[in-house]
Amino acid sequence: MKVVKNVTAVIYPDSMIGIIGGDANSKLLALAAKKLGFRVGILTDTLDSPAAGVADVTEMGALNSVTNLQKLAQFCDVMTYQYENIDTNVLEQLNAVNFPQGTDILSITQDRQLEKVFFESHNLNIAPYATIVDINDIYDAVGSIGYPCVLKPIQKSYGKQFQHIIYGEGDIAACEEYLTSGTYILESWVPYESELTIMVAKDSDKNLAYMPVVEDVIIDQKLFETIVPAQIKPAVMAEVQRIAELIGQTLDYVGVFGVEFFLTASDTLYVKRLVPGPHTAGNIFNEATNVSQYELHLRTLCHWPLPKIELVSPAVSVTIPKRLITDTFTQVLIKPDWYFYYYLDNAQEADDRAGHVTILTSDTRATLEQIYDTEIWNKPPQHKQIN
């Protein structure tokens, strides 16, 4: 591996941070870097991507290109990926590039089977699953997995159109058309009550700093709302933190990462997935805590000390899809205490994430009702289990 994990060298302000990816979270990371006095370089495959508008240096081209990555790296003192599907083989071909994050976490998170094996190797509770190659494997597996279950490609880079929910035996035959992109995972449907996320920062000295646990509301495989702090029992909170610490100590990684969970009505936790870097659910911490996930990530990369993380206020954050942008403009004028973010990106679909709003509150339930009373956002239906 040619990537250099120069995690002990302090990176000072006026140095350049290189960010692979130009999405909304890349923009927020770039803005956090600027706040700390850094310059920012971006590699983006879309000229009008959100991060391109705030970068000092923008390289335009494919993200999985050694040539493009090396072009950006020549200007940068440290590099980080915000793009989860970056090819680890490409990263490992780079010459003398300071990449504190490394690639181990990507190797785990990009492959559903490897991710599950990683969790199992640490005795973590996950949804029952089976590896599927052909239609007969599904018939064999449902006897132990049960209905409903979800068929997913092993590689997470495939879109949701390759995922299929099986409610009964009559649905299995229709899955044959999905078994065209290699190996799949058949995963049991967990009857969960809520979804949780914890964001963790790990520095080069293996110190871990934990952000408050949040509750996520997912609709149609997209984040709709985030609530902090999550309303969970102390024992559940302790178990979430125990699992996060276990994973953090095991990973060969420097930076911010996330762990997502399903929580059932009986307070049973299932580990859902590992997130390699700052996560959309963590955007609520721009206001809800004394330090954002993006600043924490930069501190780990630059070998700055990690501060004590404190919750400033309970908060609710709700996503603004492209179709609702203009509807929110009135709220900008009448809700001076709401924190609005507009990414100004090239969102194509009406439901693509184009912004978010965060509201600090002393009464979470009342604030949620206030959000729905705007008649912009509808109350969420029953959650969907899709990874």
Secondary structure, 3 states (H helix, E strand, C coil): CCCECCCCCCCCCCCEEEEECCCHHHHHHHHHHHHCCCEEEEEECCCCCHHHHCCCEEEECCCCCHHHHHHHHCCCCEEEECCCCCCHHHHCCCCCCECCCCCHHHHHHCEHHHHHHHHHHCCCCCCCEEEECCHHHHHHHHHHHCCCEEEEECECCCCHHHCEEECCHHHCHHHHHHCCCCCEEEEECCCEEEEEEEEEEECCCCCEEECCCEEEEEECCEEEEEEECCCCCHHHHHHHHHHHHHHHHHCCCCEEEEEEEEEECCCCEEEEEEECCCCHHHHHHHHHECCCHHHHHHHHHCCCCCCCCCECCCEEEEEEEHHHHHHHHHHHHHCCCEEEEECCCCCCCCCCEEEEEEEECCCHHHHHHHHHHCCCCCCCCCCCCCC
